[in-house]
């Protein structure tokens, strides 16, 4: 579905060249706005983000005065249509290229009984108090540092030095990878874990109806951690900035020091504080 829509939009030739130039850049801005701000935006909220993406695209292109064309209904519809694919694109990349090997699941349509049992046991381990967010799910104490986040962000948004997230780092990642982005990636990972609940892979669509509640729960945990950390050593901020540096370095950008301008969950306040207070 995504490919068909993308091809249809890209192949459209009924727009003036100057309008198409803005639209192509606006698509990139909208994708980044969604993952860093409101991943599940829809309706008016999504339309507002599309308008912001258009304005940011005009800024990036250096357009002024009459050069700053206003998007019509057609352009806005195309942006909203493209933007609605953002979450699914991220989840599909994680599921198809990263997830199973990263966590150690046995993939395949036909598995032996012991392989299915191992997968079910791994699902139980990873979902126990959100163990999958830790650097090592078997050793709690490294909150929200699992390497799958860097792998996913690199694969989708930081592919090379010309990738949108690299090019637009100053605009959208001024203080590292936002907690909204972390929450989205970890929620997509949870979706992938759920697909192995029966021991063998079964597709579960990554939809707002099924996973927005889990996203909000994960975001609540990250916000509590980030808020508490800012009052102490800002370890959370340091981790988020280091994650951005890792993604940019993987994209081929020199790792230079740059200036950086509640919902209940499975991780308790005591665990958040214990991690922050460790040396």
BELKA-V744332 format. One record per residue. N is the residue number from 1. OMEGA is omega as a letter, one per 40 degrees, with the letter a starting at -180 (NA if undefined). Layout:
{{N & OMEGA} {N & OMEGA}}
This chain:
{{1 & a} {2 & a} {3 & a} {4 & a} {5 & a} {6 & a} {7 & a} {8 & a} {9 & a} {10 & a} {11 & a} {12 & a} {13 & a} {14 & i} {15 & i} {16 & a} {17 & a} {18 & i} {19 & i} {20 & i} {21 & i} {22 & a} {23 & a} {24 & i} {25 & i} {26 & i} {27 & a} {28 & i} {29 & a} {30 & i} {31 & a} {32 & i} {33 & a} {34 & a} {35 & a} {36 & a} {37 & a} {38 & a} {39 & a} {40 & i} {41 & i} {42 & i} {43 & a} {44 & a} {45 & i} {46 & i} {47 & i} {48 & i} {49 & i} {50 & i} {51 & i} {52 & i} {53 & i} {54 & i} {55 & i} {56 & i} {57 & i} {58 & i} {59 & a} {60 & a} {61 & i} {62 & a} {63 & i} {64 & i} {65 & a} {66 & i} {67 & a} {68 & i} {69 & i} {70 & a} {71 & i} {72 & a} {73 & a} {74 & a} {75 & a} {76 & i} {77 & i} {78 & i} {79 & i} {80 & i} {81 & i} {82 & a} {83 & a} {84 & i} {85 & a} {86 & a} {87 & a} {88 & i} {89 & i} {90 & a} {91 & a} {92 & i} {93 & i} {94 & a} {95 & a} {96 & a} {97 & a} {98 & a} {99 & a} {100 & a} {101 & a} {102 & a} {103 & i} {104 & i} {105 & i} {106 & a} {107 & i} {108 & a} {109 & a} {110 & a} {111 & i} {112 & a} {113 & a} {114 & i} {115 & i} {116 & i} {117 & i} {118 & i} {119 & i} {120 & i} {121 & i} {122 & i} {123 & i} {124 & i} {125 & a} {126 & a} {127 & i} {128 & a} {129 & i} {130 & a} {131 & a} {132 & i} {133 & a} {134 & i} {135 & i} {136 & a} {137 & a} {138 & a} {139 & a} {140 & i} {141 & i} {142 & a} {143 & i} {144 & a} {145 & a} {146 & a} {147 & a} {148 & i} {149 & i} {150 & i} {151 & a} {152 & a} {153 & i} {154 & a} {155 & a} {156 & a} {157 & a} {158 & a} {159 & a} {160 & a} {161 & a} {162 & a} {163 & a} {164 & a} {165 & i} {166 & a} {167 & a} {168 & a} {169 & a} {170 & a} {171 & a} {172 & a} {173 & a} {174 & i} {175 & a} {176 & i} {177 & a} {178 & i} {179 & i} {180 & i} {181 & i} {182 & a} {183 & a} {184 & a} {185 & a} {186 & i} {187 & i} {188 & i} {189 & i} {190 & i} {191 & i} {192 & i} {193 & a} {194 & a} {195 & i} {196 & a} {197 & a} {198 & i} {199 & i} {200 & a} {201 & i} {202 & a} {203 & i} {204 & a} {205 & a} {206 & a} {207 & i} {208 & a} {209 & a} {210 & a} {211 & i} {212 & i} {213 & i} {214 & i} {215 & i} {216 & i} {217 & i} {218 & i} {219 & i} {220 & i} {221 & a} {222 & i} {223 & i} {224 & i} {225 & a} {226 & a} {227 & i} {228 & a} {229 & a} {230 & i} {231 & a} {232 & a} {233 & a} {234 & i} {235 & i} {236 & i} {237 & i} {238 & i} {239 & a} {240 & i} {241 & i} {242 & i} {243 & i} {244 & i} {245 & i} {246 & a} {247 & a} {248 & i} {249 & i} {250 & i} {251 & i} {252 & i} {253 & i} {254 & a} {255 & i} {256 & i} {257 & a} {258 & i} {259 & i} {260 & i} {261 & NA} {262 & i} {263 & i} {264 & a} {265 & a} {266 & a} {267 & a} {268 & i} {269 & a} {270 & i} {271 & i} {272 & a} {273 & i} {274 & i} {275 & a} {276 & a} {277 & i} {278 & i} {279 & NA}}
